[in-house]
């Protein structure tokens, strides 16, 4: 006899009996996107409305875009976009700092340093072109990424003027970056000098000594084509340490008329028969105030036409003239001694240079050992600086001090000294990044121009 159904029929659940549920309940639904919190929405809208591409959009449109962007966290030093690749997203910097570079072999040109509220990737997203530049995270970055489809969905639903304005802005920025990259390579095309700044944020670390020996090592390769500009204020002693007697300086040229500035400038250069040339920044401490950013810019522009390398010895204090010089340099050498106070100052200097947009590969950290047993190990220095030490100069005993007393440069007189070896290694590094082929310089050799007679 067939078993009798229980009173609950098919609605009950038991062994061998399927559990039946209403059709509506069995249909799987996609989980709803999580609702943005008030703080999250406010943060996104704030980042978007700071971007020039969206400054005129009403708040409703900004909120619609804010719901569609995705937030990304990028560690410092990571590559966000690569030049030449295809892209479909525009990125807005919610927090952090990025560097935009265009590779034009053999050089890499920084065309922009972007921070909170800036954007990038618009050429690929809006214009449909390959990425014009590579973008690196200089610090830890929080980005908002908006893909092309979401952008068109929000912007095209309006009167169309928004997308037209976005295309115009993207085209304008594309052309601007292209012009900057071309202008930045004019120096190489015209065979202008490479400007190298030597900066020691802590006095007594050996910055001036290293500057002199670097000039000496470069002069052995390029006699008569290397200049040391001494801006180590208030006391500029490079000429004295090299055994030269100055009679004029950069500070005394501030009132020289433009038509004769270059000739007077070159006449103030001290020429050493062994190769190095030195231009004092000031002869008296009070003259340092006469060296303004405008004067530094004029001098560098003139000197770059004559020399192959210009090495600038910078003072400890970062002044307006120092900042102007940082903008004109193609390479910065940061000198630090393995001492606690010097390492702390160097770490602060690295942060400042990053904020100024100095590319990572254009900053060289040089560790100068001033004693047999350093107080701080190399690994500890690297942890403090959050980057590797590029070069080291081992302890050289009393040779640097003795050379200063005698008015000689070790890289010229004693190639086997540790200071000379370090200067030669630094020269090789700079030549590897900035050298141009011999025989391409059309300028007149310096010793045949109006440069002062040998001291």
Order of alpha helices (4+ residues) and beta strands (2+ residues): alpha-alpha-alpha-beta-beta-beta-beta-beta-beta-alpha-beta-beta-alpha-alpha-alpha-beta-alpha-beta-alpha-alpha-beta-beta-alpha-beta-alpha-beta-alpha-beta-alpha-beta-alpha-alpha-alpha
